[in-house]
């Protein structure tokens, strides 16, 4: 069985992280953009997560095969106890428990920072993510109906939350 490590996101992860993200943009409803994003998007993702827990999953060769991060749900100080989660794993690496490991890592870091609630915004067309979050203690707390459209398909955003 291959060993995987959780590590800090580094600048040299730019290509792997964006390639993973772009896969989900092009092949699913897991990532919301309609078109692949440029590698400069890596800087934006890192800036969103600045000051929040984040990580990459590395294989034995040191290659990033997944990543996860928390970011502000809302920048107002009244919401400092709440963060939103984002994570993606290379499609050939899903189903191996890596998502759960990323989530546990992010939750531990969140608790250390006084974050007590994690939110996930999920496309209603992403039933796998909804099941994953429910299996990891998230509950549906809201749904915005018919607000998204990707590739001509209208979808809801399902909000799930977990108190940690």
Steps between C-alpha positions, in 0.01 A plus 500: 500500500632842406582735785373855484602798709325825578725799450489876460403635160812626324548714189626197308154341549348758264474272196373193685241695700362686200506186282291319765262796529469529121414130471193559718411816309505311171345171608257566783298742705744477795675823398280791400694676221375419151843519337845381613687756707856622434788403729482853647185380680736319739602835646136596551420171675802542727403857583147389592645241737763732647484469879279190484591131508591353162694203370593282207508122494828372359584158367834331569657693211396828662238577235183676612203269435244707689459820694270659752455836664276702718420862424281769646130441461450873545776754570298681771636437851160370617564191286859430611386172661383364164701390196416349163678187379636421154676180401569298191680170446637366175218284359708182492575547872144536630347232719823441693418705808702804393202734520435393858865553588495849350178584684638377834815707448298812417266447796792465741657820370164675513442408863846629589399835346165520677293408195193311619299454180600384152274556199505326163332638187422205272331477161179299513645310201790378717331219691835342590608811691164524675536135613864557606411799714199326658720200584748737667249670730371785283128571480313689232417845631376676188441481130493773240283366221583542133770763555785339310540415135786308345509352152135595456391306810329682786592385852445583866772572751466283806651643817618255762645580840692328773563628848840392623 
